Amino acid sequence: MMPDETATREYRPYPPARIPTGRVMIDDQEHILGPDGAKLPIGTVKPQNVMEDELVRSEMSHAVALSDQLSRFLAHFHDNLGAFEALVAERYGATVGGKKGNKTLMSYDGLFKVQVQVADNIVFGPELQVAKTLVDECLTDWTASAGDELKAVVTRAFNTDKEGQINRAALYSLLRLEISDERWKAAMQAIRDAMRVVGSKSYVRFYRRDAADAPWAAVTIDLAKA
C-alpha cells in the first residue's frame, strides 16, 4: 500500500446495475419466483431464504456494475494506448513494444508502470499423436536407462486434463531436453509442427512502488487477490 493511503479501506459506492427483482405482484400481493418458475406468496417462504435472496441480488447488482466498469476501463485503456502509439509512430517513426506486441510503459519518475503482454492461443494438430508414438518407442527401448522422472514428464505431457486440454507446460519441458536419439528428435519436431496459433490475448498489468529503488507492487484487479 502506498504511504499516503489510509490504514483503513475507504468504500466508494458506485451505481449498482439493474437486475431482475425476482418478485411479482399478483392481486396486490407480493410473490417471489421459485427455481421452477412458481410464484409463491412471499409470506409462505422462510424469512432466511427471503433475506438470502435479497442479499444475493443486492451484491450481484454491485458485482455486475463493477464487471461492466472494468470492461469499459479496459476498452478505454486500449483506445488511449492505441492513440499514444499512433502519435509516437507519426512523430518519431518509432514503435512502442517488443516481441509479439509485449510492451512496458512507465511514468517519468519511475514509480508507476503498465505492462501489456500478448499470449498466443495454441492448439495441437494430429502431429502430436505421431510424436507420442515415437516417444513411446524411445521409452520402450530405454527401459533400463529412462528414469522415472522422465517417464512422469512424458505421461503428464500427453495426458489430457478433465477438460480435454493438453498439458502445455509438460510438452514444452520435453522440447527443452537434450536427447540425441533420432526418434526423439523427430518426436520433438512433430510436437513443434503440431502447434497452431489460433489467436492471441492481451494481458494488462499495473504496478507501483514507493521509490525508484523499491520493489514493484501489483495494483490488484482480481477479486481472489484483493
C-alpha positions in Angstrom: 0.0 0.0 0.0 1.3 3.5 -0.9 2.4 5.6 2.1 -0.2 8.4 1.6 -3.1 5.9 1.8 -5.1 5.5 5.0 -4.8 2.4 7.1 -8.5 1.5 6.5 -10.1 1.0 3.1 -12.4 3.7 2.0 -15.5 2.4 0.4 -16.6 4.4 -2.6 -20.1 3.4 -3.7 -21.0 3.4 -7.4 -24.4 3.0 -9.0 -25.5 -0.7 -8.9 -26.6 -2.4 -12.1 -30.3 -3.2 -12.6 -31.0 -6.9 -12.2 -34.3 -8.8 -12.0 -36.0 -8.4 -8.6 -37.4 -11.9 -8.6 -40.7 -10.5 -7.4 -44.1 -10.1 -9.0 -47.3 -8.6 -7.8 -50.5 -10.7 -8.0 -53.8 -9.3 -6.8 -51.8 -6.6 -4.8 -49.8 -9.4 -3.0 -46.0 -9.7 -3.5 -44.9 -13.1 -4.8 -41.3 -14.5 -5.1 -40.2 -16.6 -8.0 -39.1 -20.1 -7.2 -36.4 -22.1 -9.0 -39.1 -23.9 -11.1 -40.7 -20.6 -12.1 -43.5 -20.9 -9.5 -44.9 -17.7 -8.0 -45.1 -18.1 -4.2 -46.6 -15.6 -1.8 -43.6 -14.2 -0.1 -45.1 -14.8 3.3 -45.0 -18.6 2.7 -41.2 -18.6 2.2 -38.8 -18.9 5.1 -37.6 -15.4 6.2 -34.0 -16.6 6.0 -34.5 -17.6 2.3 -36.0 -14.2 1.6 -33.1 -12.4 3.3 -30.6 -14.6 1.4 -32.3 -13.8 -1.9 -32.2 -10.0 -1.1 -28.5 -10.2 -0.1 -27.5 -12.1 -3.2 -29.4 -9.7 -5.5 -28.0 -6.7 -3.8 -24.4 -7.8 -4.0 -24.9 -9.1 -7.5 -26.1 -5.7 -8.7 -22.8 -4.3 -7.5 -20.7 -7.1 -9.0 -22.4 -6.7 -12.4 -21.8 -3.0 -12.3 -18.1 -3.5 -11.3 -17.7 -6.0 -14.1 -19.2 -3.5 -16.6 -16.9 -0.8 -15.2 -13.8 -3.0 -15.7 -14.8 -3.7 -19.3 -15.2 0.0 -20.0 -11.9 0.7 -18.3 -10.1 -1.9 -20.4 -11.6 -0.6 -23.6 -10.7 2.9 -22.6 -7.1 1.8 -21.8 -6.6 0.2 -25.2 -8.1 3.2 -27.0 -5.7 5.5 -25.2 -2.7 3.2 -25.8 -3.5 2.9 -29.5 -3.8 6.7 -29.8 -0.4 7.1 -28.0 1.3 4.5 -30.2 -0.1 6.2 -33.3 1.2 9.6 -32.1 4.7 8.1 -31.4 4.8 6.4 -34.8 3.7 9.6 -36.6 6.1 12.0 -34.8 9.2 9.8 -34.5 8.7 6.9 -36.9 9.1 4.5 -33.9 7.0 1.8 -32.3 6.4 1.0 -28.7 6.8 -2.6 -27.6 8.8 -5.7 -28.1 8.4 -9.2 -29.3 4.8 -10.3 -30.1 3.5 -6.9 -29.1 4.7 -7.0 -25.5 5.4 -3.6 -24.1 6.1 -1.7 -20.9 5.2 1.9 -20.3 6.5 3.8 -17.3 5.9 7.1 -15.6 8.8 9.6 -15.8 9.5 9.3 -12.1 9.7 5.5 -12.3 7.0 4.9 -9.7 4.3 3.6 -12.0 4.4 1.2 -14.9 1.9 -0.6 -17.2 2.8 -3.9 -18.8 1.0 -5.4 -21.8 1.7 -9.0 -22.5 0.4 -10.9 -25.6 0.0 -14.6 -25.2 -0.7 -16.9 -28.2 -3.6 -19.3 -28.0 -2.0 -22.6 -29.2 -3.8 -25.8 -30.2 -2.2 -29.0 -31.3 -2.7 -30.8 -34.6 -2.6 -34.6 -35.5 1.2 -34.5 -35.5 1.0 -34.7 -31.7 -0.1 -38.4 -32.0 2.9 -39.1 -34.2 5.1 -37.5 -31.5 3.6 -39.7 -28.8 4.2 -42.9 -30.8 7.8 -42.0 -31.3 8.3 -41.1 -27.6 6.7 -44.3 -26.6 9.1 -46.2 -28.8 12.0 -44.5 -27.1 10.8 -45.2 -23.6 10.3 -48.9 -24.5 13.8 -49.2 -25.7 15.2 -47.1 -22.8 13.5 -49.2 -20.1 16.7 -49.6 -18.2 18.1 -46.1 -18.7 15.0 -44.0 -18.8 14.5 -42.5 -15.3 11.1 -42.4 -13.5 11.2 -38.6 -13.7 11.4 -38.6 -17.5 8.6 -41.1 -17.7 6.5 -39.0 -15.4 7.1 -35.9 -17.5 6.2 -37.8 -20.7 3.0 -39.1 -19.1 1.9 -35.6 -18.0 2.7 -34.2 -21.4 0.5 -36.5 -23.4 -2.3 -37.0 -20.8 -5.3 -34.6 -21.1 -7.0 -33.0 -18.2 -10.7 -33.1 -17.3 -11.4 -30.5 -20.0 -9.5 -32.5 -22.6 -6.7 -29.9 -22.7 -3.1 -30.9 -23.4 -0.6 -30.2 -20.6 1.3 -27.5 -22.5 3.9 -26.8 -19.8 4.9 -30.5 -19.7 5.1 -30.6 -23.5 7.4 -27.5 -23.5 9.6 -29.2 -20.9 10.1 -32.1 -23.3 11.3 -29.7 -26.0 14.0 -28.4 -23.7 15.5 -31.9 -23.1 18.8 -32.6 -25.0 18.4 -36.2 -26.2 20.4 -37.5 -29.2 18.2 -40.4 -30.2 16.9 -39.6 -33.7 13.4 -40.8 -32.9 13.3 -38.4 -30.0 14.4 -35.5 -32.2 11.8 -36.5 -34.8 9.2 -36.6 -32.0 10.2 -33.1 -30.8 9.9 -31.8 -34.4 6.4 -33.4 -34.6 5.4 -31.5 -31.5 6.6 -28.2 -33.0 4.8 -29.0 -36.2 1.6 -29.8 -34.3 1.5 -26.3 -32.8 -1.1 -24.0 -34.4 -1.6 -20.4 -33.2 -5.3 -19.7 -33.5 -5.4 -16.3 -31.9 -3.9 -14.3 -29.1 -5.0 -12.5 -25.9 -3.6 -9.4 -24.3 -3.0 -9.2 -20.6 -2.6 -5.7 -19.0 -0.9 -5.4 -15.6 -0.4 -2.3 -13.5 2.4 -1.8 -10.9 3.5 0.9 -8.5 6.3 1.5 -5.9 7.2 4.0 -3.2 10.6 4.9 -4.6 12.7 4.3 -7.8 14.8 1.6 -6.0 11.8 -0.1 -4.2 10.3 -3.4 -5.4 7.2 -3.2 -7.6 3.8 -4.0 -6.1 0.9 -5.1 -8.4 -2.2 -3.0 -8.5 -4.8 -5.7 -7.7 -7.7 -6.0 -10.1 -8.6 -9.6 -9.1 -11.2 -10.5 -6.5 -9.3 -13.6 -5.5 -6.3 -11.4 -4.5 -7.9 -8.1 -3.4 
